Amino acid sequence: MGKSVQKITDKVSLIASADTWIEVLAIQQLIKTSELNGMQRVAGMPDLHPGRGYPIGAAFFTTNKIYPALVGNDIGCGMALWQTTAKVAKVNLDKLAKKFTHIELPLDESWFSIIESSKAAKNITIKGYDSALGTIGGGNHFAEFQAIDEIYNQSALDELGLSRKHLQLLVHSGSRGLGQSILVEHIAGHNHDGLCEGDADFKDYMSKHDEAVRFAELNRELIAKRFLEAIRANGERSLDINHNLVSAKNINGCDGWLHRKGATPSDKGYVVIPGSRGDYSYLVKPVFTALIAVQESINSSLFSLAHGAGRKWQRGECHGRLGHKYKREDLYRTALGSRVICGNKELLYDEAPQAYKKCETVISDMVDAGLIEVVAKLRPVLTFKTNGGC
C-alpha cells in the first residue's frame, strides 16, 4: 500500500494522502461509527465528507448485526454507464440542450408495459412507487452525456466495447422514495439501533433492501432509455454499480456484513468515479495483484473505492459563498465547455463545481494506494440535474 493509506485507529483506516483535505467532522464520524456494537472495521475513502451522524464515502464491516442507518435512505444508489450510438463529432450543444424539457416528469403510459415487464423480470413487487421510475431526483443525482477525452488503457476500453467516437451517458440515481420509506420504517421501529442477524426484522429489512437495490437498477435503466429516446439514439449499458447498500461478505476468513455509504465496490469490475459537473470523470479498473499486500489492502479499503469527487462545502451554504461571484446564468456553462440543465436555483449553486474536491486528487490517492488503474478520462458534454425540486 502507498502513502495514501492512513491508519486512524486499530479499526479505522482512511484512503487519502496527508495533502487531501478531509473535514475533521468526517473523521470524527468514522471513529464514532467504529464504536458501534459488532463493528469490526471502518474504511474512509478519499471523497469522505460528513453526513447526518454517519460519514459519506465510507465502508463498514460488521459481524452478527447490520445497521440500516449506515446505508441511509437512498438504498441502491449507484452509477450506470451507457454507450450511445450518437457521435461526439456531430454534437450540437445548442440543439442538444433543447431536447430535455419534460424529461423529469413521470413516464407516460407509453412506458407502462415496459415498466411492468421490467419489474416482473427483476422480481419487484412493492407497489406505489412506479411514478418515480425513470426520474433522477434531486441532490447530487444527475444524467450526464460525456466524451472519452483521454485513453490510458486501450485494451480495457476494448474489453468494455467503448469507443471515443461515441457519446457516453452516465446516470447517477437510486431508489427514490422507496428507499426513503424503508429507512423511515426502520427508524420508527428501531431508532438507529442495528438488527441482529437471524431476527425477523433483520430478514424483513434485507428483503426490502434487496428489492430497493433492484428498483434502483431499474430506475437507472429507464432514465438512460428515456434520455436515449430524447436524442433519438440507441445505446448499450457497459456497467452498473451500486454504492449504497449492505451485503454479506467474507473478509479475511470472517463472515459478516459490508455496508457501503457512498463507497463504490472494488470487487464488481470496472467502475466510473464521477467528478463534479464541471470536472472530469474517470473510468477505472480495480487492482488486485500478488504485488500488493493483499490482506493489508482488504483491511484498509474493505473492497471499496471512492464514489465521486466528494463535497468540500455543505449544501445550503454554497449560494452564500458563490452568489456574489456568479450570476445564475454563469453556472449553466462550465470551464470545460459543457452545459448544465437545472431548473432549481439552490441546487444549481449547491452542486456547483466549486463545492466539490477535484476528482483528480481522489483518483491520485487511490492509484497511490494501489487500488485502481485509470482506464480513461471522461469529459462532461451536458449535465442534467432535476428541473424542479427533489
Buried (B, 14 or more C-beta within 10 A) or exposed (E): BBEBBBEBEEBBBBBBBEEBEBBEEBBEBBBBBBEBEBBBBBBBBBBBBBBEEBBBBBBBBBEBBBBBBBBBBBBBBBBBBBBBEBEBEEBEBEEBBEBBEEBBEEBEEEBEEBBEEBBEEBEBEBEEBBEBBBBBBBBBBBBBBBBBBEBBBEEBBEBBEBEBEBBBBBBBBBBBBBBBBBBEBBBEEBEEBBBEBEEEEBEBBBEBBBBBBBBBBBBBBBBBBBBBBBBEBEBBBBBBBBBBBBBEBEBEEEEBBBBBBBBBBBEBEBBBBBBBBBBBBBBBBBBBEEEBEEEBBBBBBBBBBBBBBBBBBEBEEBBEBBEEEBEEEEBBEBEBEBBBBBEBEBBBBBBBBBBBBBBBBBBBBBBBBBBBBBBBBBBBBBBBBBBEEE
